Amino acid sequence: MTDLVPNLSLRRNSTEKTYQVILNRADPYQKTTIRHLKFSNNGPIRAVIDGTDFKVIATGEGNLNLAQFPNLAKITFQDGINVDNLDSIDISGNEKLGRMIIGSSGKKNPFRSSRCVLLVKENQVDQIIVSYYEQKNSIEKKLRKQDAIPYRIVESQQSGGEMERLRQIIAEKDKQIERLQTEGAQRLSLSQFQELTDLVLPGSEFDHAKFKQEIIRLKLEDLVPYLQGQKERFDGLVIDLKRRVGDSLKPIVDLLMKTRKDIFEQTNINNNEFAQGKLQGELAICQTLLQTSLAQEELQSLLTAQDEMLKIEMQIANLQRNQRPSA
């Protein structure tokens, strides 16, 4: 357990009393490990890191930006917190955030009478679940449908990493164009086609249809057993992860895989961007729930294995559609 501000409790009027200033005190590594932020202003100023939890007792003033915590999954505003002087809470940079909790005992919602607003990205309004009380009744709703705290959607700004990724994509496209131009200048002659035919169909004159069917057959001979091996590896990963998360989270593992498959189909088959966005939000919620028991790297390994298997299945299906029945 680490107390970042052991001496600030004696300086209540210090400019260091705000949430933002105290959060900034965490070192870069600590910021990457924090998954749960707890805000309060009851008691002396403190900032205590306990494992992946970070509890801050301070005052809310001005604008609060939480982008420096990239793996943040949950935020709790504890009972009795005062946010009257807080203008905004920017969570648009917290892509893994899946839950916000306001109070825990049915007390008055502090955001009802304040001017504070959440700043979010479009995809987060269906990703984040808000837990709060309404007339002492516990309520859980997606951010889009709740009325406990106002929010405003902000335009996403491309980070330097995203810009670099786009530059790489453009450079790759330029290489593909150059390669196609080179290939166009080096098309195979009929005699070269015949040489290939002799390799694939020995003793036959070149026949485009037969040549195509033989290529399809050879590809399927390679891909079908390869797919079987990928499925066995994937099933082994699923069994291991379900064993480790326990019975209560096993259905979440199944939902994670179904959602990932739906995203793959919407991306590669239906090309429905709206559906993709909604499913990405559901996927993020599943990952957040499972990360209580599993590391992000383990979940990513599972999803990568599933993507590889789905790609092979789609390739085999395309080849089979083009394969003519044997005479």
PyMOL commands that set and color helices and strands:
alter all, ss='L'
color gray80, all
select helices_A, chain A and resi 8-10+15-17+19-23+28-33+122-126+160-184+190-200+208-245+247-270+273-290+296-321
alter helices_A, ss='H'
color red, helices_A
select strands_A, chain A and resi 2-3+36-40+46-50+53-57+62-65+74-77+86-90+99-102+117-120+129-134+137-142+151-153
alter strands_A, ss='S'
color yellow, strands_A
deselect
rebuild
show_as cartoon
